[in-house]
Amino acid sequence: METGILEIIGYCASVIIAVSMTMSSIVKFRIINLCGATLFATYGFLIGSLPVGILNSFIISVDVFYLYKIFSKKEVFETLEVRSDNKYLLRFVSFYENDIQKFFPGFKYKPEKNTISFFVLRDMAVAGLFLARREKNDVLRVGIDYVLPEYRDFKNGKFVYQRLQNHFINEGYNKIITDSKNPKHKRYLKKLGFFENAIGMFELNIN
Protein backbone atom coordinates (compact mmCIF):
# COMPACT_ATOMS: atom_id res chain seq x y z
CA MET A 1 0.00 0.00 0.00
CA GLU A 2 1.24 3.48 -0.84
CA THR A 3 2.86 5.51 1.92
CA GLY A 4 0.48 8.42 1.37
CA ILE A 5 -2.59 6.27 1.93
CA LEU A 6 -1.07 4.77 5.07
CA GLU A 7 -0.40 8.26 6.45
CA ILE A 8 -4.01 9.26 5.78
CA ILE A 9 -5.22 6.17 7.67
CA GLY A 10 -2.94 7.04 10.58
CA TYR A 11 -4.07 10.68 10.69
CA CYS A 12 -7.74 9.71 10.47
CA ALA A 13 -7.31 7.24 13.32
CA SER A 14 -5.61 9.92 15.43
CA VAL A 15 -8.42 12.41 14.77
CA ILE A 16 -11.12 9.88 15.65
CA ILE A 17 -9.34 8.95 18.90
CA ALA A 18 -8.99 12.65 19.76
CA VAL A 19 -12.71 13.26 19.07
CA SER A 20 -13.66 10.34 21.30
CA MET A 21 -11.85 11.99 24.21
CA THR A 22 -14.18 15.00 23.98
CA MET A 23 -17.34 12.92 24.46
CA SER A 24 -19.15 13.39 27.76
CA SER A 25 -21.36 10.37 27.08
CA ILE A 26 -19.58 7.15 27.97
CA VAL A 27 -21.48 5.31 25.23
CA LYS A 28 -20.42 7.78 22.53
CA PHE A 29 -16.87 7.70 23.88
CA ARG A 30 -16.70 3.90 23.66
CA ILE A 31 -18.22 3.72 20.17
CA ILE A 32 -16.04 6.45 18.66
CA ASN A 33 -12.96 5.18 20.47
CA LEU A 34 -13.69 1.70 19.11
CA CYS A 35 -13.77 3.08 15.55
CA GLY A 36 -10.50 4.94 16.10
CA ALA A 37 -8.77 1.95 17.68
CA THR A 38 -9.91 -0.31 14.83
CA LEU A 39 -8.45 2.08 12.28
CA PHE A 40 -5.26 2.45 14.32
CA ALA A 41 -4.85 -1.32 14.65
CA THR A 42 -5.28 -1.68 10.90
CA TYR A 43 -2.71 1.07 10.37
CA GLY A 44 -0.27 -0.59 12.76
CA PHE A 45 -0.45 -3.98 11.09
CA LEU A 46 -0.22 -2.47 7.60
CA ILE A 47 3.01 -0.64 8.41
CA GLY A 48 4.42 -3.69 10.18
CA SER A 49 4.35 -2.11 13.65
CA LEU A 50 3.20 -4.92 15.91
CA PRO A 51 3.20 -2.82 19.13
CA VAL A 52 0.74 -0.33 17.56
CA GLY A 53 -1.42 -3.08 16.11
CA ILE A 54 -1.48 -5.23 19.26
CA LEU A 55 -2.07 -2.28 21.64
CA ASN A 56 -5.04 -1.04 19.63
CA SER A 57 -6.39 -4.56 19.27
CA PHE A 58 -6.42 -4.68 23.07
CA ILE A 59 -8.23 -1.31 23.18
CA ILE A 60 -10.80 -2.72 20.73
CA SER A 61 -11.46 -5.66 23.03
CA VAL A 62 -11.83 -3.35 26.04
CA ASP A 63 -14.30 -1.08 24.20
CA VAL A 64 -16.34 -4.06 22.98
CA PHE A 65 -16.40 -5.53 26.50
CA TYR A 66 -17.68 -2.33 28.11
CA LEU A 67 -20.18 -1.63 25.34
CA TYR A 68 -21.55 -5.14 25.85
CA LYS A 69 -21.86 -4.48 29.59
CA ILE A 70 -23.58 -1.15 28.97
CA PHE A 71 -26.13 -2.45 26.49
CA SER A 72 -26.81 -5.74 28.28
CA LYS A 73 -27.11 -4.18 31.72
CA LYS A 74 -30.63 -4.04 33.08
CA GLU A 75 -30.92 -0.66 34.72
CA VAL A 76 -33.71 0.20 37.12
CA PHE A 77 -35.62 3.28 35.96
CA GLU A 78 -37.79 5.21 38.37
CA THR A 79 -39.41 8.60 38.63
CA LEU A 80 -39.08 10.85 41.63
CA GLU A 81 -41.94 13.33 41.60
CA VAL A 82 -41.20 16.61 43.34
CA ARG A 83 -43.06 19.78 44.14
CA SER A 84 -42.59 22.58 41.63
CA ASP A 85 -40.85 24.67 44.30
CA ASN A 86 -38.56 21.86 45.46
CA LYS A 87 -35.18 23.34 46.45
CA TYR A 88 -33.15 20.62 44.76
CA LEU A 89 -35.17 21.07 41.57
CA LEU A 90 -34.51 24.81 41.59
CA ARG A 91 -30.80 24.24 42.21
CA PHE A 92 -30.66 21.58 39.49
CA VAL A 93 -32.18 23.91 36.89
CA SER A 94 -29.81 26.69 37.91
CA PHE A 95 -26.72 24.46 37.88
CA TYR A 96 -27.40 23.03 34.41
CA GLU A 97 -28.87 26.22 32.97
CA ASN A 98 -26.26 26.68 30.22
CA ASP A 99 -26.63 23.13 28.94
CA ILE A 100 -30.42 23.29 29.22
CA GLN A 101 -30.43 26.42 27.06
CA LYS A 102 -28.61 24.55 24.27
CA PHE A 103 -31.55 22.19 23.87
CA PHE A 104 -34.36 24.42 25.12
CA PRO A 105 -33.35 27.97 24.17
CA GLY A 106 -35.27 30.64 26.02
CA PHE A 107 -36.55 28.25 28.69
CA LYS A 108 -37.34 29.96 31.96
CA TYR A 109 -38.51 27.95 34.90
CA LYS A 110 -41.89 29.01 36.24
CA PRO A 111 -42.94 26.67 39.07
CA GLU A 112 -46.58 27.69 39.05
CA LYS A 113 -47.05 26.50 35.45
CA ASN A 114 -45.92 22.90 35.90
CA THR A 115 -48.43 20.17 36.63
CA ILE A 116 -45.86 17.39 36.32
CA SER A 117 -42.36 17.67 37.74
CA PHE A 118 -40.17 14.63 38.22
CA PHE A 119 -36.59 13.46 38.07
CA VAL A 120 -35.74 10.34 36.08
CA LEU A 121 -33.57 8.00 38.16
CA ARG A 122 -31.34 5.27 36.77
CA ASP A 123 -30.21 2.88 39.49
CA MET A 124 -31.09 5.66 41.94
CA ALA A 125 -28.82 8.21 40.22
CA VAL A 126 -30.43 11.36 38.82
CA ALA A 127 -30.27 11.06 35.02
CA GLY A 128 -32.70 13.72 33.89
CA LEU A 129 -35.53 16.13 34.59
CA PHE A 130 -39.04 16.17 33.11
CA LEU A 131 -41.25 19.24 33.43
CA ALA A 132 -44.65 19.53 31.76
CA ARG A 133 -48.09 21.04 32.15
CA ARG A 134 -51.65 20.17 31.19
CA GLU A 135 -53.01 21.97 28.16
CA LYS A 136 -56.53 21.72 26.69
CA ASN A 137 -57.43 19.04 29.25
CA ASP A 138 -56.09 16.04 27.31
CA VAL A 139 -52.80 17.47 26.03
CA LEU A 140 -49.54 17.32 27.94
CA ARG A 141 -47.15 20.07 26.89
CA VAL A 142 -43.53 19.30 27.75
CA GLY A 143 -41.48 22.24 29.00
CA ILE A 144 -38.20 20.33 29.15
CA ASP A 145 -37.17 16.71 28.98
CA TYR A 146 -33.56 17.26 29.96
CA VAL A 147 -31.04 14.42 30.17
CA LEU A 148 -27.59 14.71 31.72
CA PRO A 149 -24.77 14.37 29.13
CA GLU A 150 -23.52 11.03 30.45
CA TYR A 151 -26.98 9.46 30.05
CA ARG A 152 -27.83 10.56 26.50
CA ASP A 153 -28.43 7.12 25.00
CA PHE A 154 -32.22 7.42 24.39
CA LYS A 155 -33.01 5.12 27.32
CA ASN A 156 -34.42 8.02 29.35
CA GLY A 157 -36.72 9.04 26.51
CA LYS A 158 -37.94 5.49 25.93
CA PHE A 159 -38.71 5.19 29.64
CA VAL A 160 -40.63 8.47 29.78
CA TYR A 161 -42.58 8.26 26.53
CA GLN A 162 -43.08 4.51 26.20
CA ARG A 163 -42.96 2.86 29.59
CA LEU A 164 -44.84 5.72 31.29
CA GLN A 165 -47.41 5.94 28.49
CA ASN A 166 -50.14 4.12 30.45
CA HIS A 167 -49.57 6.47 33.37
CA PHE A 168 -50.15 9.49 31.14
CA ILE A 169 -53.24 7.87 29.63
CA ASN A 170 -54.66 7.15 33.09
CA GLU A 171 -54.15 10.81 33.93
CA GLY A 172 -56.40 11.70 30.98
CA TYR A 173 -53.82 12.66 28.35
CA ASN A 174 -54.24 11.67 24.70
CA LYS A 175 -51.39 13.62 23.21
CA ILE A 176 -47.95 14.90 24.20
CA ILE A 177 -46.60 17.99 22.47
CA THR A 178 -43.35 19.94 22.63
CA ASP A 179 -41.41 22.35 20.48
CA SER A 180 -37.76 22.11 19.49
CA LYS A 181 -35.18 24.36 17.87
CA ASN A 182 -32.15 22.16 18.40
CA PRO A 183 -31.31 19.68 15.57
CA LYS A 184 -30.06 17.03 18.02
CA HIS A 185 -33.21 17.34 20.11
CA LYS A 186 -35.37 17.08 16.97
CA ARG A 187 -33.65 13.83 15.99
CA TYR A 188 -34.16 12.59 19.56
CA LEU A 189 -37.90 13.31 19.37
CA LYS A 190 -38.32 11.65 15.98
CA LYS A 191 -36.55 8.51 17.20
CA LEU A 192 -39.05 8.37 20.05
CA GLY A 193 -42.04 8.49 17.69
CA PHE A 194 -42.85 12.21 17.63
CA PHE A 195 -43.82 13.81 14.33
CA GLU A 196 -43.53 17.47 13.37
CA ASN A 197 -46.82 19.14 12.49
CA ALA A 198 -47.49 22.09 10.22
CA ILE A 199 -46.77 24.73 12.86
CA GLY A 200 -43.41 23.35 13.90
CA MET A 201 -44.59 21.55 17.01
CA PHE A 202 -43.77 17.91 17.72
CA GLU A 203 -46.62 15.60 18.64
CA LEU A 204 -46.91 12.10 20.08
CA ASN A 205 -50.33 10.49 20.14
CA ILE A 206 -50.60 8.09 23.06
CA ASN A 207 -54.24 7.01 22.93
N, C-alpha and C positions, 0 to 999 in steps of 0.2 A: 504494500500500500504506500502511496506517495506520502512524503514527509509533511507536505502542506495539509493534507487531509487529516493526518494523525494529530497535528498541532490544533486543528479546528476542533477535533473530538476532545482533546485535552482541555482546551479553553472552555468549551461548552460545558464539560463536566464540572470544571471549577466554578463557573457562573451558577450552575444549578445548585451545587453544594452551598455556595455563598447565599443564594436566595433562600434555601431551606433554613438557614440559621436566623433569618429574619421573621420566621413564622411564629406567631404566638400560640397558634393551635397545634397541639402535639400531633394530631392526626395529619394535618397538612405538612408539618415538619417531617414526619416519618415517610410520607408518600413522596415528597419532593426529594428528600435525602436519599431515598431508595433509588429514584431515577438517576440522581447524580452519581451515586456509588456504582450503579450498574454500568453507566457510561465510563466512569473512571476505571473500573475493573477491566472493561473491554479495551480501553486505551492502554492500560498497563500490560496486558497480555499481548497486544498487537506490537508494542515496542520492545517486547522481550524483557520487561521489568517485572519479575515475579513478586518482589516485595509490594509494589503498587497494586498488582492484580490480586494477590492473596489478601492484603489488608482490606481492600474494598469489597472483596468477596465476603469477608467476615462481617463488614458493615452491612452488606445486603442481608445476610442471615439474621443479624440483630434487628434490622428494621422489619423484616418479614415476621420475626417472632413477636415483636411488640405490637405490630399491626394486627396480627392474629389474636393476641390477647385483648386488644382494644375492641375489635369487632365481635369477638365471641363472648366477651364479658357481659353478664346479665346485670345491668345496673338497676337499682331501685329508684324509680321516679316517684316523687311526691309533690304535693302542693302545700305551701304554708300560707294560708290566707291571713292577711294583716289588715288592721284598720288603716284608713287612708291617711291618718295623721301619725302613723307609727314612726317613732324616732329613727329606728334603723332604716326604714324605707326612705325617709327624707335624707338621711346621711348617704344611703346607697345612691340615690339619684344625683345628689350633689357630687359625690366622689367620682362617678362615672359620666359626669355631664358631657365632657368633651367627646367621648366615644359614642355616647347616646346621640349627640347632635349629628354625627356622621351618618347615622342610619335614619334618624328622625329629626331632620333639620327644623328648627323653630319650635321644637317641643318645649313646653313649659308645664311643669307639674302643678296641677290645681286639685288638691285633695277632695274638694267638695263635688267634683264632677265624676269621680270614679265610683262605679257600683261594684266593680270586681278588682281586687288588688291582691295578688299573691306572688310569692317567690316560687320558682321551680327548683326543687332539690334533687340532686343526683347523689345517691348514697350519703344523704344528709348534708352535702355541701351545696351552698347556694350557687346555682348555675345560670339563673336568669330571673327576669322580672316581667310580669304580665299585668298591664293596667288597661282596663276597658270600662265602658259605660253602656247602659241600655239606651237604645234609640228607637223610636217608633214601636215601642212595646216588644216586638219580636226580633229586633235587630241588635246585635252586639257590635259596637264600634270599638275597635282596638286603638288605644292611645299609643302604647308601645309594647312590643314583644321583644324585649332586649335580652340577648344572650352574651355572657362573658366570653371574651376571645378564645379562651382555652376549651370552650365547650361548643364551638360552632361546627357541629357535624350533623345538623338537621335532626338529631334525636330529640332535642327540646321541642322543636316545632311539631314533630310527629306525636309527641306525648300530649301537647296542648290541644292541637287541632284534630287529632284522630282518637286518641285514647280518652280524652275528656269530652268527646262529642256528645255522648249520652247525658253527661252532666249538664251541658249547655242546653240540650233539648228539654230536659226535665225542668230547667229554669224558664222555659218558654221561648227560647230563641230558635229561629228558623234560618237565620243568616248571620254570618260574621263579615264585617266589612273593615277595611283599613285603607289608608292611602300610602303611597311610597314614592320617593324621589331619588332613592339610592339604587343604582343598577344591581348591586349585590343583593340588596333586600328584595328587589323585584324578582330576581331569579329564585331566591329562597321561597317567596310566596307561591310562585308558579309550581315549584317542585312539591309544595304541600297541597296543591289542588286548587288554589285561588285562580280566578280569571279576571282580567282587566276589562271593565265595562267602558261604555262610551265616554264617560266623564272622568276617566282616569283613576277611578277607585277600583280596588281589588275586592272581589266577593268570593265567599265560600258558602254554598248552600249546604246546610246540615240536616235538613228535614224534608 
